[in-house]
Amino acid sequence: MHRRGKNILTYFVKALVLTSLLFIAKEGLQATPEKNIPKHRDSKTLPKSTVVHEISIPLNQIESYLNELTTLKASFKQLNPDGTVHEGLFFLSRPGKMRLKYKPPVNQVIISDGHFLIFHNPDLDEVTHIPLESTPAELLVKARVNLKKDARILETGSTGTHYFVKVARPDDLEAGTLTLVFDQSPLTLREWIIEDQNQRITHVILDHVQKDISLPEALFIYSNH
C-alpha cells in the first residue's frame, strides 16, 4: 500500500465530509482558480445578506431524513481553502457506502466501501485505506444517525429557507468542525462546510440532487484495474 498520499487524505478526513469532504494535492495538477472566495465558514448556498437566526431547529426531522435516505446522487463543487475549485459527482448508498469522483484534470477518487475510506490517486500510484469509523464520513453513512449522541452540536440555526447544524467529534473538539446545510422545503442536504484545526475552510456544494434511485454496487468497490 502506498502511503505518500496519507497527509492529503488526512486533511480531507479532518476537513469533511464525509467525508468532511478532500484538499487535492497539487503535484502534477492545475486546479481551476476562483478568486475572491471568502475565508470564512458562511454557506455558499445562502445570500450574504441572509439573516441567520440561531434558534432550535427540528433535529429529529433532519435525523429522520438522513436515516430514511437510501441512495443519493448529485454533482458537487468543492471550494478549497487556497481558492481553487474542483467539481465532480457524489454517490451515497446507506448504510456504509459513498463515492466522490472528481472531474478531469483531477484524476482522483474517494470510496467508502462500508469498512474503509479509500483514497486513490492513479496519477501518483497512491492508495490509502483509513477505517471508516475513525472518520467524519461515518456520520453520513452510518445505519442510524443520532446527532446528539454521535456528535457534539456546537450551533444550529435557520434562515427561513435553510437549516444548518454545526458539529464536532465529541471526543476531539480540536480536530475541526462540520456544518451541514439543508434546504428546508423539501428537506434536502445541500452543502457541508468543513473547518479544520487550522481554521482552513472547505465548502462542498451539491446540485442536481437525486435521492432513492438505483445505483450500481460497482460504484462502491475499489479496484486498481
C-alpha positions in Angstrom: 0.0 0.0 0.0 1.4 3.4 -1.0 1.4 6.0 1.9 2.6 9.1 0.2 -1.0 10.4 0.0 -1.6 10.0 3.7 -1.3 13.6 4.6 -3.6 14.7 1.8 -6.3 12.2 2.8 -5.9 13.1 6.5 -6.6 16.7 5.5 -9.8 15.6 3.7 -10.9 13.4 6.6 -10.4 16.0 9.3 -11.9 18.6 6.9 -15.2 16.5 5.7 -17.5 15.0 4.9 -17.6 12.9 5.0 -16.5 12.7 4.3 -16.0 16.1 5.7 -15.0 16.0 2.0 -10.5 16.4 0.1 -7.9 19.1 -0.4 -6.3 17.8 -3.6 -2.6 17.6 -3.9 -1.1 19.9 -6.5 1.6 17.6 -7.7 1.1 17.4 -11.4 -2.4 19.1 -11.2 -3.6 22.5 -12.3 -6.8 23.3 -10.4 -9.1 26.0 -11.7 -8.7 29.1 -9.5 -11.8 31.0 -8.3 -11.0 34.5 -7.0 -12.5 36.3 -4.0 -13.6 33.2 -2.2 -14.3 34.3 1.4 -12.1 32.8 4.1 -14.9 32.1 6.5 -17.5 29.4 7.0 -20.5 31.2 5.6 -22.7 29.0 3.5 -22.2 29.3 -0.3 -25.8 28.4 -0.9 -27.1 31.4 1.0 -27.1 35.1 0.0 -24.6 37.2 2.0 -27.5 39.4 3.2 -29.4 36.4 4.7 -30.1 36.8 8.4 -29.3 33.6 10.3 -31.5 33.0 13.3 -29.7 30.8 15.9 -32.8 29.0 17.1 -33.8 25.5 17.8 -34.3 23.5 14.6 -36.1 20.2 14.1 -33.1 17.9 14.7 -35.5 14.9 14.7 -36.6 15.7 11.2 -33.0 16.0 10.0 -32.1 12.7 11.6 -35.2 11.1 10.0 -34.2 12.5 6.6 -30.8 11.0 6.9 -32.0 7.7 8.4 -34.6 7.2 5.7 -32.3 8.1 2.9 -31.2 5.0 1.0 -29.3 6.4 -2.0 -28.3 9.8 -3.3 -26.6 11.1 -6.5 -25.5 14.7 -7.0 -23.0 16.9 -8.8 -20.7 18.8 -6.5 -18.4 21.8 -6.4 -15.6 21.9 -3.9 -14.2 25.3 -2.9 -10.8 24.8 -1.3 -9.0 27.0 1.3 -6.5 28.2 -1.3 -9.2 29.4 -3.7 -9.1 26.5 -6.1 -12.3 24.8 -7.2 -12.9 21.2 -8.1 -16.0 19.5 -9.4 -17.3 16.0 -9.7 -20.0 13.5 -8.9 -21.1 12.3 -5.4 -22.8 9.0 -4.8 -24.2 7.8 -1.5 -25.6 4.4 -0.6 -26.6 4.0 3.0 -25.5 2.3 5.1 -21.8 2.5 4.7 -21.0 3.4 1.1 -20.2 6.5 -0.8 -18.1 7.7 -3.8 -16.6 11.0 -4.9 -15.4 11.1 -8.4 -13.5 14.2 -9.5 -13.7 15.6 -13.0 -10.5 16.0 -15.0 -7.9 17.2 -14.7 -8.2 15.9 -11.1 -7.9 12.1 -11.7 -8.7 11.0 -8.1 -11.4 9.0 -6.4 -12.6 8.6 -2.8 -14.7 5.5 -2.0 -16.3 4.2 1.2 -16.9 0.5 0.9 -18.6 0.1 4.3 -15.4 -0.6 6.1 -12.7 1.8 4.9 -12.5 5.2 3.4 -10.2 4.6 0.4 -8.3 7.4 -1.4 -7.0 6.5 -4.9 -4.7 8.8 -6.9 -3.8 6.8 -10.0 -1.5 9.6 -11.3 0.8 9.2 -8.4 0.1 5.5 -7.9 -1.2 6.1 -4.4 -3.8 4.2 -2.4 -4.6 4.8 1.3 -7.1 3.0 3.5 -8.5 4.6 6.7 -11.0 2.8 8.9 -14.4 4.4 8.2 -15.4 4.6 11.9 -12.4 6.9 12.6 -13.5 9.5 10.0 -16.2 12.2 10.0 -17.6 10.5 6.9 -19.2 7.9 9.2 -21.8 10.5 10.3 -23.3 10.5 6.8 -23.2 6.8 6.1 -23.9 5.0 9.4 -27.0 2.9 9.6 -28.6 5.1 12.3 -27.8 8.8 12.8 -28.3 10.3 16.2 -26.8 13.8 16.1 -26.9 14.4 19.8 -25.2 11.0 20.5 -22.8 10.8 17.6 -21.5 14.4 17.6 -21.1 17.5 19.8 -23.6 20.0 18.5 -22.0 23.5 18.5 -24.5 25.6 16.7 -27.9 25.4 14.9 -29.9 27.9 13.0 -32.4 28.7 10.3 -32.6 31.3 7.6 -36.2 30.7 6.7 -35.2 28.7 3.7 -32.3 26.6 5.1 -31.3 24.9 8.3 -27.8 24.5 9.4 -26.1 22.3 12.0 -22.5 22.7 13.1 -21.0 19.7 14.8 -17.7 18.4 16.1 -16.4 15.0 17.1 -17.4 14.5 20.8 -14.0 13.0 21.7 -11.9 15.5 19.8 -13.1 19.1 19.6 -9.8 20.3 18.4 -10.0 18.2 15.2 -12.2 20.7 13.4 -15.9 21.2 12.7 -18.5 20.1 10.1 -21.5 22.3 9.2 -24.4 20.6 7.4 -26.7 22.9 5.4 -30.2 21.6 4.3 -32.9 23.1 2.1 -35.9 23.4 4.4 -38.7 22.6 1.8 -38.3 19.9 0.8 -35.7 18.9 3.3 -32.6 18.1 1.3 -28.8 18.0 2.0 -27.4 20.9 0.1 -23.9 21.7 1.4 -21.3 20.9 4.0 -18.7 23.3 5.3 -15.5 22.0 6.9 -13.2 23.9 9.2 -10.0 22.1 10.2 -8.0 22.7 13.3 -6.0 25.4 11.5 -9.2 27.3 10.6 -9.0 26.4 6.9 -12.4 26.3 5.3 -13.6 23.8 2.6 -17.1 24.0 1.1 -18.8 21.2 -0.8 -22.0 22.3 -2.5 -24.4 19.8 -4.0 -26.5 20.4 -7.1 -29.0 18.3 -9.2 -29.7 16.1 -6.2 -31.5 12.8 -6.8 -32.4 10.5 -4.0 -33.6 6.9 -3.6 -32.5 5.9 -7.0 -30.8 2.7 -8.2 -27.0 2.8 -8.1 -24.7 0.0 -9.3 -22.9 -1.7 -6.5 -19.7 -1.5 -8.5 -19.5 2.2 -7.7 -18.5 1.3 -4.1 -16.0 -1.4 -4.9 -12.3 -0.3 -5.1 -10.4 -1.8 -8.0 -6.9 -0.8 -9.1 -7.5 -2.1 -12.6 
